[in-house]
Amino acid sequence: MNEPTGAGARLRKDSRIGIIGGGCGGVHLAHLLKQRGFAHVTVLEREHRIGGKACSPIHRGFPHEMGACYIPPHYSEFIRLMARYGVGRLTAPKVYERSVFTTALGGGLREHHLASFVQGTYDALARVDKMPRGGNLMRLLALLGAIRRYHRLRRRLLGQGYHPLARRPSTAAMAELALPFMDMVERHRLHAMLPYFWLASSGQGYGVLETIPTLYALLWNQPALVSAFVLTRLGLSRRPVVQMVDVGTQTLFERIVEEDGLDVRLGVTVRSVARPASGPVTVTAETPEGPAEFVFDDIVVATDFRASLQFLGPDANETELFQAQTASTFVTNLIETPRWAAGALKAYVIDALTPGATFSVAGVRDIHFSWPDAQSDRCAAVAYQYVDRPPDAALLADLDARLRPEMARLGFADVTLVQRRQWSYFPRFTADGVARGLPWEVFERQGRNRTWYAGSSACFESLNDVMNYNLLLMQTFAEA
Ligand SMILES: Cc1cc2nc3c(=O)[nH]c(=O)nc-3n(C[C@H](O)[C@H](O)[C@H](O)COP(=O)(O)OP(=O)(O)OC[C@H]3O[C@@H](n4cnc5c(N)ncnc54)[C@H](O)[C@@H]3O)c2cc1C
């Protein structure tokens, strides 16, 4: 097992800890600290609700996921907490039995059947002229061979056992981890896994394979996820990979705050932080009652790193670290449509997640993945728009203008927009930052200047990664 590195600082039980950001990262860390006996933990959250990117507004009696939605079976901490706090059930959508994803590669829309993963999705491989010859048996063998090579590659570059971001790999490994993942697909002959990577990796907004640094493809595509996905697709496992919380993901975080009695201050926007060389840290914030100051011994930055440049008063090292991150744009549109048109797309438009995308709409689904015959009245659903660069005003206006025409092309006429959320999504280091070791530097900096880093900017954009990183922080730095 790798030994964790760290700045040598500790989180002490008598410390007054201020967590900035009441999303999954901040609330889960506050929960873990409380369980460990830390008595002075306060979470400051800008919005008037808990959950951040776990965002499940209720519309016409049903929760709709405007943020995090899928809970695969390897999300052990999330699933453990659902059971412990008695929050809803995981439901598996019916998508597997139906034709649900569309490729628009080269402009022409084409539907594919998820259920026939091996046969159907190989059509898409014709594009890269790497389709294994022969029948399904040959294709299956090609797929299994590629999976073996993939696991070997991941083990070599990220190691096994300890958290991949807890210990800096060799300079040579970091150089490989900075390469575009498609280079690794070529070098290690992983083409047979491309349909998997398009759906399970790009399909979740985790970057275009041609440009995303290999580190991020490897972080997300853990052996447990690859196995679960492929075994299910091959019909060798009946355990669903795609599951959703029937009462909405946000509910878990609300329940934790309520039942743990966590001190979460809502509607509190942190404006500045003063971290003098000695003495406590002072956080200045706008609150519903007006400006206020909070005094802490330690603070946890559980917000987007780039956004935190605005209030943290970062030192030179933090500035370099945070500015080296980039992000994508996810816009989630809660829409209503009179009915699901026959043949309307239900899940992914892979085109939006490839270079030279012609679509911004990357997927459409409702909480139950229900179908025309399941709903008689107006259908409500969430339409995702994705672009592989950070949001700005011009981009958001463009996405706004493209929503209805694109939805019409996908078979959804007469769309009414009920509400919209715009997210800066998947914060990550650029290839240059990965080559320079910045993803590991975050962990090495933990506790310096009485500042700790949690949430997706510190690790990876998923509930599971954010929670596992919190567990790592507790295991490494928190007083027992
Ligand atoms: C559309 C979408 C779909 C997703 N789908 C999935 C999925 O299917 N499965 C999955 O595992 N993950 C998914 N994710 C990712 C997952 O939601 C995130 O990785 C996770 O919620 C990140 O938690 P966080 O605490 O790091 O950040 P956030 O949830 O963004 O929390 C940060 C919090 O900080 C607050 N904040 C910011 N600035 C300030 C300030 N100045 N003062 C006070 N508070 C501030 C924000 O309001 C926010 O609540 C999805 C995300 C999105 C957007």
The ligand as a Gaussian input file, in Angstrom:
#p B3LYP/6-31G(d) Opt

LIG

0 1
 C      -25.825000      18.056000     -14.356000
 C      -25.000000      17.220000     -13.417000
 C      -25.125000      15.842000     -13.422000
 C      -24.376000      15.057000     -12.551000
 N      -24.551000      13.713000     -12.542000
 C      -23.895000      12.955000     -11.643000
 C      -24.156000      11.573000     -11.521000
 O      -25.008000      11.050000     -12.225000
 N      -23.470000      10.840000     -10.597000
 C      -22.517000      11.428000      -9.812000
 O      -21.905000      10.735000      -9.002000
 N      -22.255000      12.743000      -9.892000
 C      -22.916000      13.511000     -10.778000
 N      -22.681000      14.843000     -10.853000
 C      -21.552000      15.376000     -10.087000
 C      -21.860000      15.583000      -8.605000
 O      -23.093000      16.226000      -8.482000
 C      -20.755000      16.450000      -8.035000
 O      -19.505000      15.870000      -8.257000
 C      -20.869000      16.711000      -6.551000
 O      -22.170000      17.030000      -6.183000
 C      -19.905000      17.839000      -6.221000
 O      -20.034000      18.211000      -4.879000
 P      -19.170000      19.425000      -4.328000
 O      -19.521000      19.552000      -2.909000
 O      -17.748000      19.265000      -4.711000
 O      -19.625000      20.704000      -5.166000
 P      -21.013000      21.459000      -5.190000
 O      -22.118000      20.496000      -5.087000
 O      -20.951000      22.355000      -6.373000
 O      -20.995000      22.308000      -3.842000
 C      -20.343000      23.519000      -3.706000
 C      -21.253000      24.424000      -2.891000
 O      -20.538000      25.627000      -2.604000
 C      -21.465000      26.678000      -2.604000
 N      -20.726000      27.930000      -2.759000
 C      -20.042000      28.363000      -3.838000
 N      -19.487000      29.569000      -3.594000
 C      -19.823000      29.904000      -2.333000
 C      -19.542000      31.019000      -1.506000
 N      -18.801000      32.058000      -1.936000
 N      -20.048000      31.031000      -0.232000
 C      -20.789000      29.997000       0.246000
 N      -21.079000      28.902000      -0.532000
 C      -20.598000      28.869000      -1.785000
 C      -22.376000      26.356000      -3.790000
 O      -23.605000      27.018000      -3.723000
 C      -22.507000      24.834000      -3.646000
 O      -23.643000      24.467000      -2.897000
 C      -23.451000      15.668000     -11.671000
 C      -23.331000      17.059000     -11.650000
 C      -24.105000      17.833000     -12.508000
 C      -23.970000      19.320000     -12.472000

